[in-house]
Amino acid sequence: MLRLYRSETGYGIYEATFVPTADGGRRIARALVEGHPQRYRSPSTEYDALVLELVVSAVLLDEPADGLRAAMTRLMRAASGVVDMPSEVVEHSILGVLSARPYAPTGAVGRGAHRPPRPAPFPESE
């Protein structure tokens, strides 16, 4: 299970459960998104799916994720009406600044393999 929290608030926003695939990998079998409007306002299901996949692919697994990045740029351009919005602006607004992590435990993979501060508990559904 993977839980993603907002760095500004500590609120749990996404939760993903994975299952093994026939080729030895994993895929998301179930995903939840915070539904409380005071904690998170989802722009769309498509946006949430892309954010979750981008974080897993680009941040945790350090994959190029070019198709996901292009899909997010198209989605954000359409939603904002800014047809020439640079893809770098879109990516920064979604993923923030990716930098070297100060701590990577043995066996860790990808740029996101570090030990962050312990977040607040993931809120239960109301």
C-alpha positions in Angstrom: 0.0 0.0 0.0 1.2 3.5 -0.8 -0.1 6.6 0.9 0.6 10.1 -0.4 0.3 13.1 1.8 0.2 16.9 1.1 3.5 18.3 2.2 1.9 21.6 3.2 -0.9 20.2 5.4 0.1 16.6 6.2 -3.3 15.4 5.0 -3.4 12.0 3.3 -4.7 12.6 -0.3 -4.1 9.3 -2.2 -3.9 5.7 -1.2 -3.0 2.9 -3.6 -3.0 -0.8 -3.2 -0.9 -2.9 -5.5 -1.2 -6.5 -6.7 1.4 -8.7 -8.5 1.3 -9.0 -12.3 2.2 -12.1 -14.4 5.5 -10.5 -15.5 6.7 -10.1 -12.0 5.8 -6.4 -11.6 3.0 -4.7 -9.8 -0.1 -2.7 -10.8 -2.5 -0.5 -8.9 -5.5 -2.6 -8.1 -7.4 0.0 -5.9 -6.9 3.7 -5.4 -8.6 6.0 -3.0 -8.7 9.8 -3.1 -9.5 12.1 -0.1 -13.1 13.2 -0.5 -13.4 15.8 2.2 -13.7 19.2 0.4 -11.9 21.1 3.2 -8.9 18.8 2.9 -8.8 18.3 -0.9 -10.8 19.4 -3.9 -10.3 17.0 -6.8 -10.3 18.7 -10.2 -11.3 15.4 -11.9 -10.9 11.6 -11.7 -8.5 11.8 -14.7 -6.3 14.3 -12.9 -6.1 12.2 -9.7 -5.3 9.1 -11.7 -2.5 10.9 -13.6 -1.0 12.4 -10.4 -0.9 9.0 -8.7 0.6 7.3 -11.7 3.1 10.2 -12.2 4.3 10.1 -8.6 4.8 6.3 -8.7 6.5 6.3 -12.1 8.5 9.5 -12.1 9.3 10.0 -8.5 9.4 6.6 -6.8 10.6 4.4 -9.7 12.6 7.2 -11.4 11.1 6.3 -14.8 10.9 8.8 -17.7 7.0 8.5 -17.8 6.9 10.6 -20.9 3.4 9.5 -21.9 2.0 10.4 -18.4 3.8 13.7 -18.5 2.4 14.5 -21.9 -1.1 13.5 -20.8 -0.9 15.7 -17.7 0.3 18.7 -19.8 -2.7 18.2 -22.2 -5.1 18.0 -19.3 -3.8 21.1 -17.6 -3.7 23.1 -20.8 -7.3 22.2 -21.5 -8.5 22.9 -17.9 -6.7 26.2 -17.7 -7.4 27.4 -21.3 -3.7 28.2 -21.6 -2.9 26.3 -24.7 0.9 27.1 -24.7 1.5 26.4 -21.0 5.0 25.0 -20.9 5.2 21.3 -19.8 7.8 22.3 -17.2 5.3 24.5 -15.5 2.7 21.7 -15.4 5.2 19.2 -14.0 6.5 21.6 -11.4 2.9 22.4 -10.2 2.2 18.7 -9.9 5.5 17.1 -8.7 7.3 20.1 -7.3 11.1 20.2 -7.4 12.8 16.8 -7.6 16.2 16.9 -5.9 18.7 14.4 -4.5 17.4 12.9 -1.3 19.6 13.2 1.8 18.8 9.7 3.0 18.3 6.5 1.1 18.1 3.3 3.2 19.7 0.1 2.0 17.6 -1.5 -0.8 15.9 1.7 -1.7 15.1 2.5 -5.3 14.4 5.7 -7.2 14.7 9.4 -6.3 11.8 9.1 -3.9 13.5 6.4 -1.7 14.1 8.3 1.4 12.7 8.5 4.9 10.4 11.5 5.2 9.1 12.9 8.5 6.3 10.7 9.9 3.0 12.2 8.6 -0.2 12.6 10.4 -2.5 9.5 10.3 -4.4 9.0 7.1 -8.0 10.3 7.9 -10.7 7.7 7.9 -13.6 8.2 5.6 -16.4 10.2 7.0 
